[in-house]
């Protein structure tokens, strides 16, 4: 019998008993260099905010007052530090040219009406020109596309891949491209505006009615600031349906009034006006989907968005994040995604879908690589850390998605959600640690983090249109914790507090482990039930499961409690010991984050590990 086996124990704890050496060391050296990650990690960055060094943070501040980041702020040093964090992809959020309240007329760009723009810096999801990029992000707005192309090349040179947004459900009310390739016309340029719906119209119309600017007793564009375009009017006749589907000529102030709904051949009654995929196509690959659509007559909007995606693919963009993908039919996604995969079979295609009943349609029929695991894993983790739920349903969620778990991207923070460290979410970044361990290790799916999450960004700023708990995507604002890591452009963490530096070190250790762990590509089994039912002093905040392949075995134990230390003897049940083919004996396990050791004791085919699990900390053990 071998006297040693490979294990890892991921624990939200500092181990403190006679079987465990209490020490923190540097990250253990790998036995061999592995160049190809087994899992992916996506670093979402709000491009406008990343490089901004200005700390003024005046509500509704201008670029001159509050500053703005540029493409050029992503230096080789910055990109190398992001890569070292354990990242494989950067999602550059807010790149396509969207509405902004800033005068760029000398570059041929029309001014945008504040009455149909959210905030001063504008929503990145109200795209004005899909064939160019946000002029705010360029040192020289006339060369903005060239500056982004240089960033793509620089990102690739530093061993990272590029994701950008495509927002297919809606576009800015005043969409107008200055950069259309030859033969490409603007959305709506060829529409029949006398009817509500026609299959090849790009928009839905409200015939005979003019658009009316939404009003509110509590909201004034630009916070009441004078602007020549603020006159209570926006020229649009006939009015179009609003981005969230409102069919009113005067949308509500809470509607997505800055955008218009794109028509994909869905009639106003909800019926489909395009070919549907044949039975059994959920089992077919992208090539079969591509071949199916090659000779089909499809709506105009399908072709326009396919051409946009292929335009950016040709420029070296490695993947896309699709906003509100479930508001667009999955047949369109089959059409577009299969076309992308014919150009780049490794393209990373990530979709925002919130209806679990539709997950398999968008994965199997729509050919999405990944969907947000928001409604199930994220939401339940949030409920646990806020004291509203126990951990047990995490196992049910994982087992219920066993056939698609690899496709369900995990995250705890993004531009839409409350910051993980905010009082409205976890309360402190340390409370987020056990959540992050579970999010990153419970499945084989990619992990995503949002810039600043790794240094405890808490979103406390009142930026103007955007308020506290979320880092604003509508305003010019600085991001304080992130700015301390950025350290005036040195990107060395020189201004971080000790707790912030320790937190980033935790993320770096955890994410780098997940990149190359073989077991995290393998099988999952909960060991929560036996420990909850039979283990003494296994406190309510505890949660445990195992992951394994033939090469590596993992035991995952986390403590969601931020006040209780749990001292207990963890049970590794007989069926797990049998599957892993472990004989009776003692087996050392070693922490891959900080280097502590513990022992797995196997007696009569059953395993135990004596643990003292302190609140909200994380370790990984491996022999």
C-alpha positions as CSV (number, residue, x, y, z in Angstrom):
1,X,0.0,0.0,0.0
2,X,1.2,3.5,-0.8
3,X,1.7,5.5,2.3
4,X,0.7,8.8,0.7
5,X,-2.2,10.0,-1.5
6,X,-3.0,13.3,-3.1
7,X,-5.7,15.3,-1.4
8,X,-6.7,18.8,-0.8
9,X,-8.8,20.3,1.9
10,X,-10.2,23.7,1.2
11,X,-11.3,25.2,4.5
12,X,-12.5,28.6,5.7
13,X,-10.4,28.4,8.8
14,X,-7.1,28.6,10.5
15,X,-6.3,25.1,11.7
16,X,-5.4,24.9,15.4
17,X,-5.0,21.5,17.0
18,X,-2.4,18.8,17.7
19,X,-2.6,17.3,14.3
20,X,-2.1,20.5,12.4
21,X,1.0,22.7,12.2
22,X,0.0,26.3,12.5
23,X,2.1,28.3,10.1
24,X,1.7,30.5,7.1
25,X,4.2,30.1,4.4
26,X,4.7,31.3,0.8
27,X,2.7,29.6,-1.9
28,X,4.0,26.0,-2.1
29,X,6.0,25.3,-5.2
30,X,4.4,23.2,-8.0
31,X,6.2,20.0,-8.7
32,X,6.1,20.8,-12.4
33,X,5.4,23.8,-14.6
34,X,1.9,23.6,-16.2
35,X,1.3,26.0,-19.0
36,X,-2.3,25.3,-20.0
37,X,-5.0,26.2,-17.4
38,X,-7.6,23.6,-16.7
39,X,-10.1,26.2,-15.6
40,X,-10.6,29.8,-16.7
41,X,-10.8,32.9,-14.6
42,X,-12.4,36.1,-16.0
43,X,-11.4,39.5,-14.6
44,X,-14.2,41.9,-15.3
45,X,-12.9,45.5,-15.4
46,X,-15.0,48.6,-16.0
47,X,-12.6,50.1,-18.6
48,X,-13.5,53.8,-17.9
49,X,-12.8,53.4,-14.2
50,X,-9.7,51.1,-14.1
51,X,-6.9,53.6,-14.7
52,X,-8.6,56.7,-13.2
53,X,-6.2,58.2,-10.6
54,X,-8.4,61.1,-9.6
55,X,-9.8,60.7,-6.1
56,X,-12.2,63.8,-6.0
57,X,-15.4,61.8,-6.5
58,X,-17.7,64.8,-6.7
59,X,-21.3,63.7,-7.3
60,X,-22.2,64.3,-11.0
61,X,-18.6,65.4,-11.5
62,X,-17.2,66.0,-15.0
63,X,-14.2,64.4,-16.6
64,X,-12.2,67.5,-15.6
65,X,-13.4,67.2,-12.0
66,X,-13.4,63.4,-11.4
67,X,-11.1,62.1,-14.1
68,X,-11.4,59.1,-16.4
69,X,-9.3,56.0,-17.2
70,X,-8.0,55.3,-20.7
71,X,-7.1,52.2,-22.8
72,X,-3.4,53.2,-22.3
73,X,-3.7,52.8,-18.6
74,X,-3.6,49.0,-19.1
75,X,0.1,49.0,-19.3
76,X,2.3,45.9,-19.6
77,X,2.8,46.1,-15.9
78,X,-0.9,46.3,-15.1
79,X,-1.7,43.4,-17.4
80,X,1.1,41.3,-15.9
81,X,-0.2,41.9,-12.4
82,X,-3.7,40.9,-13.5
83,X,-2.3,37.7,-15.0
84,X,-0.4,36.9,-11.9
85,X,-3.6,37.2,-9.9
86,X,-4.7,34.0,-11.7
87,X,-6.6,35.4,-14.6
88,X,-7.0,34.0,-18.2
89,X,-9.5,36.5,-19.7
90,X,-10.1,40.2,-19.2
91,X,-13.7,41.4,-19.9
92,X,-13.3,45.0,-20.9
93,X,-16.7,46.3,-20.0
94,X,-18.0,49.5,-21.7
95,X,-15.9,49.5,-24.8
96,X,-18.4,50.0,-27.7
97,X,-19.2,53.6,-28.3
98,X,-22.2,54.5,-26.1
99,X,-24.0,57.8,-25.3
100,X,-21.9,60.2,-23.2
101,X,-22.5,63.8,-22.2
102,X,-19.4,65.4,-23.6
103,X,-18.7,67.5,-26.6
104,X,-16.8,65.4,-29.3
105,X,-18.3,67.3,-32.3
106,X,-14.8,68.3,-33.6
107,X,-14.3,64.5,-34.2
108,X,-17.6,64.3,-36.1
109,X,-19.5,62.8,-33.2
110,X,-23.0,64.3,-32.5
111,X,-23.8,65.4,-29.0
112,X,-26.1,63.2,-26.9
113,X,-29.3,64.5,-25.3
114,X,-29.1,64.2,-21.5
115,X,-32.8,63.5,-21.4
116,X,-32.2,60.1,-23.0
117,X,-28.8,59.4,-21.3
118,X,-28.4,57.9,-17.8
119,X,-25.8,59.8,-15.8
120,X,-23.1,62.0,-17.3
121,X,-20.8,59.3,-18.5
122,X,-23.7,57.3,-19.9
123,X,-24.7,53.7,-19.7
124,X,-22.4,51.2,-21.5
125,X,-25.6,49.3,-22.5
126,X,-26.9,52.2,-24.6
127,X,-24.6,51.6,-27.6
128,X,-24.5,54.4,-30.2
129,X,-22.0,52.9,-32.6
130,X,-21.2,49.2,-32.7
131,X,-18.3,49.7,-35.1
132,X,-16.2,52.0,-32.9
133,X,-15.3,52.5,-29.3
134,X,-16.1,55.0,-26.5
135,X,-14.1,58.3,-27.2
136,X,-13.7,58.9,-23.4
137,X,-11.3,55.9,-23.3
138,X,-8.9,57.3,-25.8
139,X,-6.0,59.7,-25.4
140,X,-6.7,60.9,-28.9
141,X,-10.4,60.4,-29.7
142,X,-9.7,60.6,-33.4
143,X,-7.6,57.5,-33.0
144,X,-9.8,55.7,-30.5
145,X,-10.2,52.5,-32.5
146,X,-6.5,52.2,-33.1
147,X,-5.9,52.7,-29.3
148,X,-8.3,49.8,-28.6
149,X,-6.7,47.6,-31.2
150,X,-3.3,48.3,-29.5
151,X,-4.9,47.2,-26.2
152,X,-6.1,44.0,-27.8
153,X,-2.5,43.3,-29.0
154,X,-1.0,44.3,-25.7
155,X,-3.4,42.0,-23.8
156,X,-2.5,39.1,-26.0
157,X,1.2,39.8,-25.7
158,X,0.8,39.5,-21.9
159,X,-0.8,36.1,-22.1
160,X,-4.4,37.1,-21.6
161,X,-7.5,36.9,-23.8
162,X,-10.1,39.7,-24.5
163,X,-13.8,39.7,-23.9
164,X,-16.1,42.7,-24.8
165,X,-19.8,43.3,-24.5
166,X,-22.4,42.9,-27.2
167,X,-25.9,44.2,-26.2
168,X,-28.3,42.6,-28.7
169,X,-31.6,43.3,-27.1
170,X,-31.5,47.1,-27.3
171,X,-29.4,50.0,-28.6
172,X,-29.3,53.8,-27.9
173,X,-32.3,55.8,-29.1
174,X,-30.0,57.9,-31.2
175,X,-27.9,55.1,-32.7
176,X,-25.8,56.4,-35.5
177,X,-22.5,54.8,-36.7
178,X,-19.7,56.9,-38.1
179,X,-17.7,53.8,-38.8
180,X,-20.0,51.4,-40.7
181,X,-18.0,49.1,-43.0
182,X,-18.8,49.3,-46.7
183,X,-22.2,48.0,-47.4
184,X,-23.5,48.2,-43.8
185,X,-26.4,50.5,-43.0
186,X,-27.5,51.8,-39.6
187,X,-30.1,50.0,-37.6
188,X,-33.5,51.2,-38.7
189,X,-32.3,52.9,-41.8
190,X,-34.4,50.7,-44.1
191,X,-37.4,50.2,-41.7
192,X,-41.0,50.6,-42.7
193,X,-42.0,53.0,-39.9
194,X,-45.7,53.1,-40.8
195,X,-46.3,49.7,-39.1
196,X,-45.8,48.4,-35.6
197,X,-44.0,45.3,-36.8
198,X,-42.4,43.9,-40.0
199,X,-40.0,41.0,-39.9
200,X,-37.1,42.9,-41.4
201,X,-37.7,46.1,-39.5
202,X,-34.9,46.5,-36.9
203,X,-37.3,48.2,-34.4
204,X,-40.9,48.1,-33.2
205,X,-42.9,51.3,-33.8
206,X,-45.8,53.1,-32.3
207,X,-47.3,54.5,-35.5
208,X,-48.7,58.0,-35.4
209,X,-47.2,58.9,-32.0
210,X,-44.1,60.9,-31.2
211,X,-41.7,59.8,-28.5
212,X,-42.1,61.8,-25.2
213,X,-39.3,62.2,-22.7
214,X,-40.1,60.5,-19.4
215,X,-40.5,62.7,-16.4
216,X,-40.2,62.4,-12.7
217,X,-40.8,64.7,-9.7
218,X,-37.5,63.4,-8.2
219,X,-35.1,63.1,-11.1
220,X,-33.6,65.8,-13.3
221,X,-31.1,65.1,-16.1
222,X,-27.6,66.1,-15.1
223,X,-29.0,66.9,-11.7
224,X,-30.6,70.0,-12.9
225,X,-27.5,71.5,-14.6
226,X,-28.2,73.7,-17.6
227,X,-27.6,72.2,-21.0
228,X,-28.8,73.4,-24.4
229,X,-30.3,70.0,-25.2
230,X,-32.4,69.8,-22.1
231,X,-35.7,71.1,-23.4
232,X,-38.2,68.4,-22.6
233,X,-38.0,67.1,-26.2
234,X,-36.2,64.3,-28.1
235,X,-37.0,64.0,-31.8
236,X,-38.3,60.5,-32.6
237,X,-41.3,60.0,-34.8
238,X,-42.9,57.6,-34.8
239,X,-41.9,56.5,-31.3
240,X,-40.2,53.1,-30.9
241,X,-40.7,50.5,-28.3
242,X,-38.3,51.0,-25.3
243,X,-35.5,48.5,-24.6
244,X,-37.2,46.7,-21.8
245,X,-40.3,46.1,-24.0
246,X,-42.4,49.1,-23.0
247,X,-44.9,49.9,-25.8
248,X,-45.6,53.4,-24.5
249,X,-44.7,56.6,-26.5
250,X,-43.8,58.1,-23.1
251,X,-42.0,55.4,-21.2
252,X,-41.8,55.4,-17.4
253,X,-38.7,56.9,-15.7
254,X,-37.9,53.4,-14.5
255,X,-38.0,51.9,-18.0
256,X,-34.8,51.5,-20.1
257,X,-35.9,54.8,-21.8
258,X,-32.4,55.5,-23.1
259,X,-32.6,52.5,-25.4
260,X,-34.9,51.0,-28.0
261,X,-35.9,47.4,-28.4
262,X,-34.4,45.5,-31.3
263,X,-36.7,43.3,-33.4
264,X,-35.5,39.7,-34.0
265,X,-38.6,38.5,-35.8
266,X,-40.7,38.0,-32.7
267,X,-44.2,39.3,-33.5
268,X,-46.0,41.6,-31.0
269,X,-48.1,38.6,-30.0
270,X,-44.9,36.6,-29.2
271,X,-45.0,34.2,-32.1
272,X,-41.9,33.5,-34.2
273,X,-41.5,34.8,-37.7
274,X,-38.4,32.8,-38.7
275,X,-37.2,29.2,-39.2
276,X,-37.0,27.1,-36.1
277,X,-34.4,24.5,-35.3
278,X,-35.3,20.9,-36.1
279,X,-35.9,18.3,-33.4
280,X,-32.7,17.0,-32.0
281,X,-30.5,20.0,-32.7
282,X,-29.8,20.4,-29.0
283,X,-27.5,17.4,-29.5
284,X,-25.7,18.8,-32.6
285,X,-22.5,20.8,-32.7
286,X,-21.8,24.3,-33.9
287,X,-20.8,23.2,-37.4
288,X,-24.2,21.5,-37.8
289,X,-26.0,24.7,-36.6
290,X,-23.9,26.8,-39.0
291,X,-24.8,24.5,-41.9
292,X,-28.5,24.7,-41.0
293,X,-28.6,28.5,-41.2
294,X,-26.4,28.9,-44.3
295,X,-29.3,28.8,-46.7
296,X,-32.1,30.2,-44.5
297,X,-33.8,33.6,-44.9
298,X,-33.5,35.3,-41.5
299,X,-34.5,38.7,-40.1
300,X,-32.4,41.8,-40.8
301,X,-31.4,42.3,-37.2
302,X,-29.9,38.8,-37.1
303,X,-27.5,39.6,-39.9
304,X,-26.5,43.0,-38.5
305,X,-25.5,41.5,-35.1
306,X,-23.7,38.6,-36.7
307,X,-21.7,41.0,-38.8
308,X,-20.9,43.1,-35.6
309,X,-19.6,40.0,-33.8
310,X,-17.5,38.9,-36.7
311,X,-16.1,42.4,-37.1
312,X,-14.7,42.3,-33.6
313,X,-13.7,38.7,-33.9
314,X,-11.6,39.7,-36.9
315,X,-9.9,42.4,-34.8
316,X,-8.7,39.7,-32.3
317,X,-11.5,39.9,-29.7
318,X,-11.6,36.4,-28.1
319,X,-15.1,36.3,-26.8
320,X,-18.2,38.2,-25.9
321,X,-20.5,38.8,-22.9
322,X,-24.1,39.1,-24.1
323,X,-26.3,41.5,-22.2
324,X,-29.8,40.2,-21.3
325,X,-29.5,37.3,-23.7
326,X,-32.8,35.7,-22.7
327,X,-34.7,38.7,-24.2
328,X,-33.5,37.5,-27.6
329,X,-34.7,34.1,-29.1
330,X,-32.2,31.2,-28.8
331,X,-32.6,30.5,-32.6
332,X,-30.8,33.8,-33.2
333,X,-28.0,32.7,-30.8
334,X,-27.6,29.5,-32.7
335,X,-27.3,31.5,-35.9
336,X,-24.7,34.0,-34.6
337,X,-22.7,31.8,-32.2
338,X,-22.2,29.1,-34.8
339,X,-20.9,31.7,-37.2
340,X,-18.5,33.0,-34.6
341,X,-17.3,29.5,-33.8
342,X,-16.6,28.9,-37.5
343,X,-14.2,31.8,-37.3
344,X,-12.8,31.1,-33.8
345,X,-13.7,27.7,-32.4
346,X,-12.2,28.7,-29.0
347,X,-14.3,31.9,-28.7
348,X,-15.6,32.5,-25.1
349,X,-19.3,33.1,-25.3
350,X,-21.0,34.2,-22.0
351,X,-24.6,35.2,-21.6
352,X,-26.7,36.9,-19.0
353,X,-29.7,34.6,-18.5
354,X,-31.7,34.6,-15.3
355,X,-34.4,32.0,-16.0
356,X,-33.3,28.5,-14.9
357,X,-36.0,26.9,-17.0
358,X,-34.3,28.3,-20.1
359,X,-30.7,27.4,-19.2
360,X,-30.5,24.3,-21.4
361,X,-32.1,26.0,-24.4
362,X,-29.5,28.7,-24.4
363,X,-26.7,26.3,-23.9
364,X,-27.7,23.4,-26.1
365,X,-29.8,25.2,-28.8
366,X,-28.3,28.7,-28.5
367,X,-24.7,27.4,-28.4
368,X,-23.7,29.5,-25.4
369,X,-20.5,28.4,-23.7
370,X,-21.4,29.9,-20.3
371,X,-24.4,31.5,-18.5
372,X,-24.4,33.4,-15.3
373,X,-25.1,31.1,-12.3
374,X,-26.8,34.0,-10.5
375,X,-30.3,32.9,-9.6
376,X,-29.2,29.7,-7.9
377,X,-25.6,29.6,-6.6
378,X,-24.9,33.3,-6.3
379,X,-28.3,34.1,-4.7
380,X,-28.0,31.3,-2.2
381,X,-24.5,32.2,-1.2
382,X,-25.8,35.7,-0.6
383,X,-28.6,34.4,1.6
384,X,-26.2,32.3,3.6
385,X,-23.8,35.2,4.4
386,X,-26.7,37.4,5.3
387,X,-28.0,34.8,7.8
388,X,-31.2,34.0,5.9
389,X,-30.4,30.5,4.8
390,X,-28.4,27.4,5.6
391,X,-25.7,26.0,3.3
392,X,-27.4,22.6,2.5
393,X,-29.2,23.7,-0.7
394,X,-25.9,24.4,-2.3
395,X,-25.5,20.7,-2.8
396,X,-29.0,20.4,-4.3
397,X,-28.2,23.2,-6.7
398,X,-25.0,21.6,-7.8
399,X,-26.6,18.2,-8.3
400,X,-29.6,19.6,-10.1
401,X,-27.3,21.2,-12.7
402,X,-24.9,18.2,-13.0
403,X,-25.5,18.0,-16.8
404,X,-24.7,21.7,-17.3
405,X,-22.5,22.7,-14.3
406,X,-19.5,23.4,-16.5
407,X,-21.5,26.0,-18.4
408,X,-22.6,27.9,-15.3
409,X,-20.1,30.7,-14.7
410,X,-19.7,31.6,-11.0
411,X,-19.2,35.1,-9.6
412,X,-19.8,37.1,-6.4
413,X,-19.4,40.6,-7.8
414,X,-20.0,42.4,-11.1
415,X,-21.1,45.8,-12.4
416,X,-24.9,45.0,-11.9
417,X,-24.7,43.6,-8.3
418,X,-23.9,45.1,-4.9
419,X,-20.3,45.0,-4.1
420,X,-19.3,41.8,-2.2
421,X,-17.7,43.8,0.6
422,X,-20.5,46.4,0.9
423,X,-22.7,46.7,4.0
424,X,-25.6,45.7,1.8
425,X,-24.1,42.4,0.9
426,X,-21.4,40.6,3.0
427,X,-20.5,43.5,5.1
428,X,-16.8,42.9,5.1
429,X,-14.4,41.4,2.5
430,X,-13.3,38.8,5.0
431,X,-16.9,37.5,5.1
432,X,-16.7,37.0,1.4
433,X,-13.7,34.5,1.7
434,X,-15.7,31.3,2.3
435,X,-18.2,32.4,-0.4
436,X,-15.3,32.8,-2.8
437,X,-13.8,29.4,-1.9
438,X,-17.2,27.7,-2.7
439,X,-17.8,29.8,-5.8
440,X,-14.3,28.9,-7.2
441,X,-14.2,25.2,-6.3
442,X,-17.7,23.7,-6.3
443,X,-17.8,23.2,-10.0
444,X,-15.7,22.9,-13.2
445,X,-17.1,26.2,-14.5
446,X,-15.1,29.4,-15.0
447,X,-14.8,31.9,-12.1
448,X,-15.3,35.6,-12.5
449,X,-14.2,38.4,-10.3
450,X,-14.8,42.2,-10.7
451,X,-11.9,44.6,-10.4
452,X,-11.5,45.8,-6.9
453,X,-13.1,42.8,-5.4
454,X,-9.7,41.3,-4.6
455,X,-8.8,44.4,-2.5
456,X,-12.2,44.7,-0.7
457,X,-13.9,47.5,-2.8
458,X,-17.2,48.3,-1.0
459,X,-18.9,50.7,-3.4
460,X,-19.6,53.4,-0.8
461,X,-19.3,56.3,-3.3
462,X,-22.3,58.5,-4.2
463,X,-21.3,59.2,-7.7
464,X,-24.4,61.0,-8.9
465,X,-26.7,59.0,-11.0
466,X,-25.2,55.9,-9.4
467,X,-25.4,55.6,-5.6
468,X,-23.7,53.6,-2.9
469,X,-23.3,49.8,-2.8
470,X,-22.5,49.5,-6.5
471,X,-19.5,51.0,-8.3
472,X,-21.3,53.4,-10.7
473,X,-21.3,52.5,-14.4
474,X,-23.0,55.8,-15.2
475,X,-20.7,58.4,-13.8
476,X,-17.1,59.6,-13.8
477,X,-15.8,58.3,-10.5
478,X,-12.7,56.9,-8.8
479,X,-12.6,53.5,-7.2
480,X,-10.7,54.0,-3.8
481,X,-9.5,50.5,-2.8
482,X,-8.5,49.7,-6.4
483,X,-6.7,53.1,-6.7
484,X,-4.6,52.2,-3.7
485,X,-3.6,49.0,-5.4
486,X,-3.0,51.0,-8.6
487,X,-0.6,53.3,-6.7
488,X,-0.5,56.1,-9.2
489,X,0.0,53.8,-12.1
490,X,2.7,51.6,-10.6
491,X,0.2,48.7,-10.1
492,X,2.2,47.3,-7.2
493,X,-0.3,47.6,-4.3
494,X,2.0,50.2,-2.7
495,X,-0.9,52.1,-1.0
496,X,-2.8,49.1,0.2
497,X,-3.5,48.6,3.9
498,X,-2.2,45.3,5.4
499,X,-5.7,43.8,5.4
500,X,-6.2,44.8,1.7
501,X,-2.9,43.3,0.7
502,X,-3.7,40.1,2.6
503,X,-7.0,39.9,0.9
504,X,-5.4,40.3,-2.6
505,X,-2.9,37.6,-1.6
506,X,-5.7,35.3,-0.7
507,X,-7.4,35.8,-4.0
508,X,-4.1,35.3,-5.8
509,X,-3.4,32.0,-4.0
510,X,-6.9,30.7,-4.5
511,X,-7.4,31.6,-8.1
512,X,-4.0,30.3,-9.2
513,X,-4.8,27.0,-7.4
514,X,-8.1,26.7,-9.3
515,X,-6.4,27.2,-12.7
516,X,-4.4,24.0,-12.5
517,X,-6.3,21.8,-10.1
518,X,-7.2,18.5,-11.9
519,X,-9.9,17.6,-9.3
520,X,-11.8,20.8,-10.1
521,X,-12.5,19.5,-13.5
522,X,-13.8,16.2,-12.0
523,X,-16.7,14.9,-9.9
524,X,-18.6,16.5,-7.1
525,X,-20.2,14.8,-4.0
526,X,-21.5,16.5,-0.9
527,X,-20.4,15.2,2.5
528,X,-22.6,17.8,4.2
529,X,-25.4,15.4,5.1
530,X,-23.4,12.9,7.1
531,X,-21.5,15.7,8.9
532,X,-24.6,17.7,9.7
533,X,-26.4,14.6,11.0
534,X,-23.6,12.7,12.8
535,X,-20.7,15.1,13.6
536,X,-20.6,16.7,17.0
537,X,-20.0,20.4,17.2
538,X,-20.4,20.7,13.4
539,X,-21.9,24.2,13.6
540,X,-24.7,25.6,11.3
541,X,-22.2,27.7,9.3
542,X,-20.2,24.7,8.2
543,X,-20.4,23.2,4.7
544,X,-18.4,20.4,3.1
545,X,-18.0,18.5,-0.1
546,X,-15.5,16.5,-2.2
547,X,-14.1,16.9,-5.7
548,X,-11.9,14.4,-7.5
549,X,-10.4,12.8,-10.5
550,X,-8.0,9.9,-10.8
551,X,-5.1,12.3,-10.3
552,X,-6.3,14.4,-7.4
553,X,-8.8,14.2,-4.5
554,X,-10.2,17.3,-2.7
555,X,-12.1,17.7,0.5
556,X,-13.8,21.1,0.8
557,X,-14.8,22.5,4.2
558,X,-15.9,26.1,4.7
559,X,-17.2,28.1,7.7
560,X,-19.7,30.7,6.7
561,X,-19.9,31.9,10.3
562,X,-18.0,35.2,11.0
563,X,-18.2,34.7,14.8
564,X,-18.0,31.0,15.6
565,X,-15.0,28.8,15.7
566,X,-16.0,25.1,15.1
567,X,-14.0,22.3,16.6
568,X,-15.0,18.9,15.3
569,X,-13.9,15.7,13.6
570,X,-14.9,15.9,9.9
571,X,-16.2,12.6,8.5
572,X,-15.2,11.4,5.0
573,X,-17.9,8.8,4.4
574,X,-17.3,5.2,3.5
575,X,-18.5,5.5,-0.1
576,X,-16.0,8.3,-0.8
577,X,-13.1,6.3,0.7
578,X,-14.1,3.3,-1.4
579,X,-14.4,5.3,-4.7
580,X,-11.0,6.8,-4.0
581,X,-9.6,3.4,-3.2
582,X,-7.9,4.4,0.1
583,X,-6.7,1.8,2.5
584,X,-6.8,2.1,6.3
585,X,-4.0,4.3,7.6
586,X,-2.9,7.9,8.3
587,X,-2.4,10.3,5.4
588,X,-0.9,13.7,5.6
589,X,-2.6,16.6,3.8
590,X,-1.0,19.9,3.1
591,X,-2.5,23.4,2.7
592,X,-1.8,24.8,-0.8
593,X,-2.6,28.3,0.2
594,X,-0.5,28.7,3.4
595,X,1.3,25.4,3.9
596,X,-0.3,24.0,7.1
597,X,-0.6,20.2,7.5
598,X,-3.3,17.9,8.9
599,X,-4.0,14.2,8.9
600,X,-6.7,12.1,7.3
601,X,-7.3,9.0,9.4
602,X,-8.9,6.0,7.7
603,X,-10.3,3.2,10.0
604,X,-12.5,0.4,8.8
605,X,-12.9,2.2,5.5
606,X,-14.2,5.5,7.0
607,X,-12.2,8.7,7.1
608,X,-11.9,11.5,9.7
609,X,-9.9,14.7,10.0
610,X,-9.7,16.7,13.3
611,X,-10.3,20.4,12.6
612,X,-10.6,23.7,14.4
613,X,-12.3,25.9,11.9
614,X,-12.2,29.6,12.6
615,X,-14.5,32.2,11.1
616,X,-14.3,33.3,7.4
617,X,-10.8,32.1,6.4
618,X,-9.7,29.8,3.6
619,X,-7.0,27.1,3.1
620,X,-6.3,24.4,0.6
621,X,-4.5,21.2,1.7
622,X,-2.8,18.6,-0.4
623,X,-0.3,15.9,0.3
